Amino acid sequence: MYSPKIKKYQKKFEYTYAFGSFPVIDLLQKHPEVVYKVLLKNNTDDSEGISEIKSLCDEKSIPYEYADRLIDKIAVKENTYVVGVFKKYESELESESNHLLLVNPSNMGNVGTIIRTMLGFNFKNLAIIKPSVDIFDPMVVRSTMGALFNINFEMFESIEEYIKKYPNQNLYPFMLDGAKDIKEVEFKEPFTIIHGNESKGLDSKYKGIGQSVYIPHSDSIDSLNLSVATSISLWEVSKK
């Protein structure tokens, strides 16, 4: 069986890492076919999480080994005791489901938070327009706390490419100067909620794409943080 060389993650790698018990358990449950192996530290006790990881590895014929020095070499945070080494994989969105689309997101923490939040509101399809953060960066994977392995995600070069592949989606771009207050919008399924990046939002061309929407807030701030704005939009549409 192929085993990649364990070293600090780089975007060019065809493999990456999941750090921590909960993400590794979700990885083993949802995508065991892409897992090369699991690394453990010798001083880990047989807690429920570690026991479950070993059991899943045995069940799915995935090797695990104790490798303290390797984990310390690649970990992004201290107190990392479990690492899943896995191949980057592709997925497709469900064509008749509702989507969340992020245009050029650049902050790893925001993307990780958004992925956890969307799963919390039962959204399982994420489209991303490049250039963007590396969704397989271990920092992103860790910040999702395993939610990444429970959603579908797909990368696109442009909004036009996305629309061409999913022409039946009703589009709702969120903009500071959107035409309608979010509370007044009827979201027609299947719909796509669109948010721009952290610094620029969406450019003016998005006003001509579907029904533009704004989230009302006081004049005391210029705009909402991307993860906050996305959370509000997901919450509002989930109520409807």
C-alpha positions as CSV (number, residue, x, y, z in Angstrom):
1,M,0.0,0.0,0.0
2,Y,1.3,3.5,-0.9
3,S,2.3,5.5,2.1
4,P,3.1,9.2,1.6
5,K,6.1,10.8,3.2
6,I,5.1,12.6,6.4
7,K,6.2,16.2,6.4
8,K,4.9,19.7,6.9
9,Y,1.8,20.2,4.7
10,Q,2.2,22.1,1.5
11,K,-0.7,22.9,-0.9
12,K,1.0,21.1,-3.8
13,F,0.7,17.8,-1.9
14,E,-1.8,15.2,-3.1
15,Y,-2.5,14.3,0.5
16,T,-3.2,16.2,3.7
17,Y,-3.9,15.6,7.4
18,A,-6.8,15.6,9.9
19,F,-5.7,16.5,13.4
20,G,-7.7,15.4,16.5
21,S,-10.0,12.6,17.5
22,F,-13.3,13.9,16.3
23,P,-12.2,14.9,12.8
24,V,-10.3,11.6,12.4
25,I,-13.4,9.6,13.5
26,D,-15.6,11.5,10.9
27,L,-12.9,10.9,8.2
28,L,-12.8,7.2,9.0
29,Q,-16.6,6.9,9.0
30,K,-17.4,9.0,5.9
31,H,-14.4,8.6,3.6
32,P,-12.3,5.5,4.7
33,E,-11.4,4.9,1.0
34,V,-9.1,7.9,1.0
35,V,-7.3,7.3,4.3
36,Y,-3.7,6.1,4.1
37,K,-3.1,5.6,7.8
38,V,-3.6,7.0,11.2
39,L,-0.8,8.2,13.5
40,L,-1.1,8.0,17.3
41,K,1.0,9.2,20.2
42,N,2.3,6.6,22.7
43,N,1.0,8.5,25.7
44,T,-2.6,8.5,24.5
45,D,-4.8,6.6,26.9
46,D,-7.5,4.3,25.6
47,S,-10.2,7.0,25.8
48,E,-13.5,6.5,24.0
49,G,-12.2,8.4,21.0
50,I,-8.9,6.5,20.7
51,S,-10.7,3.2,21.1
52,E,-13.2,4.1,18.4
53,I,-10.4,5.1,16.1
54,K,-8.6,1.8,16.5
55,S,-11.8,-0.1,16.1
56,L,-12.6,1.8,12.9
57,C,-9.1,1.2,11.5
58,D,-9.4,-2.5,12.2
59,E,-12.9,-2.7,10.7
60,K,-11.8,-0.9,7.5
61,S,-8.4,-2.4,7.2
62,I,-6.6,0.9,7.7
63,P,-3.2,0.8,9.3
64,Y,-2.4,2.8,12.4
65,E,1.0,3.3,14.1
66,Y,2.5,5.1,17.1
67,A,4.7,8.0,15.8
68,D,5.3,10.7,18.4
69,R,8.1,12.5,16.5
70,L,6.2,12.5,13.2
71,I,3.1,14.0,14.8
72,D,5.2,16.8,16.5
73,K,6.8,17.5,13.2
74,I,3.6,18.2,11.3
75,A,1.1,19.3,14.0
76,V,-0.3,22.8,13.7
77,K,-1.1,23.0,17.5
78,E,0.3,21.5,20.6
79,N,-1.4,18.6,22.3
80,T,-2.1,16.8,19.1
81,Y,-2.4,13.1,19.7
82,V,-4.1,11.7,16.6
83,V,-3.5,12.4,12.9
84,G,-5.3,11.0,9.9
85,V,-3.3,11.0,6.7
86,F,-5.6,11.0,3.7
87,K,-5.7,11.6,0.0
88,K,-7.3,14.8,-1.3
89,Y,-10.6,13.9,-3.0
90,E,-13.2,15.4,-5.2
91,S,-16.9,15.6,-4.7
92,E,-20.0,17.0,-6.5
93,L,-22.9,19.0,-5.3
94,E,-26.4,17.6,-5.2
95,S,-28.1,19.2,-8.2
96,E,-31.6,19.5,-6.7
97,S,-30.5,20.7,-3.2
98,N,-29.9,24.1,-1.8
99,H,-26.3,25.4,-2.1
100,L,-24.0,27.8,-0.3
101,L,-21.6,29.5,-2.6
102,L,-18.5,31.5,-1.4
103,V,-16.7,33.8,-3.9
104,N,-12.9,34.0,-3.3
105,P,-12.9,33.3,0.5
106,S,-9.4,34.0,1.8
107,N,-9.5,33.3,5.6
108,M,-9.1,29.7,6.7
109,G,-10.8,30.3,10.1
110,N,-13.8,31.8,8.4
111,V,-14.2,28.9,5.9
112,G,-13.9,26.4,8.7
113,T,-16.5,28.1,10.8
114,I,-18.8,28.5,7.8
115,I,-18.6,24.7,7.0
116,R,-19.5,23.8,10.6
117,T,-22.3,26.3,10.6
118,M,-23.8,25.2,7.3
119,L,-23.9,21.6,8.5
120,G,-25.5,22.8,11.7
121,F,-28.4,24.2,9.6
122,N,-28.5,21.1,7.4
123,F,-26.8,22.6,4.4
124,K,-24.6,20.0,2.8
125,N,-23.5,21.5,-0.5
126,L,-20.7,24.1,-0.7
127,A,-19.5,25.7,-3.9
128,I,-16.4,27.8,-3.9
129,I,-15.2,30.2,-6.7
130,K,-11.4,30.4,-7.0
131,P,-9.0,31.8,-6.1
132,S,-9.7,30.8,-2.6
133,V,-8.4,29.4,0.6
134,D,-7.1,25.8,0.3
135,I,-10.0,23.8,1.7
136,F,-7.6,20.8,2.4
137,D,-5.2,22.9,4.5
138,P,-5.0,21.1,7.9
139,M,-5.9,24.4,9.6
140,V,-9.2,24.5,7.7
141,V,-9.8,20.7,8.2
142,R,-9.2,21.1,11.9
143,S,-11.4,24.2,12.3
144,T,-14.3,22.3,10.8
145,M,-14.1,19.7,13.6
146,G,-14.9,17.0,11.1
147,A,-17.8,18.8,9.4
148,L,-15.8,18.9,6.1
149,F,-16.2,15.1,5.8
150,N,-20.0,15.4,6.0
151,I,-20.6,17.9,3.2
152,N,-20.2,18.0,-0.6
153,F,-17.9,20.7,-1.9
154,E,-16.9,21.7,-5.4
155,M,-14.5,24.3,-6.8
156,F,-15.2,26.5,-9.8
157,E,-13.1,29.0,-11.9
158,S,-16.0,31.5,-12.2
159,I,-19.6,32.1,-11.3
160,E,-20.5,31.5,-15.0
161,E,-19.0,28.0,-14.7
162,Y,-21.1,27.3,-11.7
163,I,-24.3,28.6,-13.3
164,K,-23.6,26.5,-16.4
165,K,-23.3,23.3,-14.4
166,Y,-26.3,24.1,-12.0
167,P,-28.7,26.1,-14.2
168,N,-31.8,25.3,-12.2
169,Q,-30.6,27.0,-9.0
170,N,-32.4,30.2,-7.9
171,L,-29.6,32.7,-7.0
172,Y,-29.5,35.0,-4.0
173,P,-26.3,37.1,-3.8
174,F,-25.8,38.9,-0.5
175,M,-24.6,42.5,-1.0
176,L,-24.4,45.6,1.1
177,D,-26.5,47.4,-1.5
178,G,-28.8,44.4,-2.2
179,A,-32.2,45.1,-3.5
180,K,-34.2,43.4,-0.8
181,D,-34.1,43.0,3.0
182,I,-33.4,39.3,3.9
183,K,-36.6,39.3,6.0
184,E,-38.7,40.2,2.9
185,V,-37.2,37.6,0.5
186,E,-39.0,34.4,-0.4
187,F,-36.2,31.9,-1.1
188,K,-37.4,29.5,-3.9
189,E,-35.9,26.1,-3.9
190,P,-33.5,24.9,-5.0
191,F,-31.7,28.1,-4.1
192,T,-28.1,29.2,-3.8
193,I,-27.0,31.7,-1.2
194,I,-24.0,33.6,-2.5
195,H,-21.5,35.5,-0.3
196,G,-18.4,37.4,-1.3
197,N,-14.9,37.4,0.3
198,E,-13.9,39.0,3.6
199,S,-12.5,42.3,2.3
200,K,-14.5,43.1,-0.9
201,G,-17.7,41.3,-0.8
202,L,-19.4,40.7,-4.2
203,D,-18.6,43.0,-7.1
204,S,-21.4,44.9,-8.9
205,K,-22.0,42.2,-11.6
206,Y,-23.8,40.1,-9.0
207,K,-26.6,42.6,-8.8
208,G,-27.7,41.3,-12.2
209,I,-27.6,37.7,-11.1
210,G,-30.8,36.5,-9.4
211,Q,-32.3,38.4,-6.5
212,S,-29.8,40.4,-4.5
213,V,-30.3,40.5,-0.8
214,Y,-29.0,42.6,2.1
215,I,-28.8,42.0,5.9
216,P,-29.9,45.1,7.7
217,H,-27.6,46.4,10.5
218,S,-26.8,49.7,12.2
219,D,-24.6,52.4,10.8
220,S,-22.1,51.8,13.6
221,I,-20.3,49.3,11.4
222,D,-19.4,49.1,7.7
223,S,-20.2,45.4,7.3
224,L,-20.6,42.1,9.0
225,N,-17.8,39.5,9.2
226,L,-18.2,36.8,6.5
227,S,-18.8,34.0,8.8
228,V,-21.3,36.0,10.8
229,A,-23.2,37.2,7.7
230,T,-23.3,33.6,6.4
231,S,-24.6,32.3,9.7
232,I,-27.4,34.9,9.7
233,S,-28.4,34.0,6.1
234,L,-28.4,30.3,6.8
235,W,-30.5,30.9,10.0
236,E,-33.0,33.0,8.2
237,V,-33.6,30.7,5.3
238,S,-33.8,27.7,7.7
239,K,-36.7,29.4,9.4
240,K,-38.6,29.7,6.1
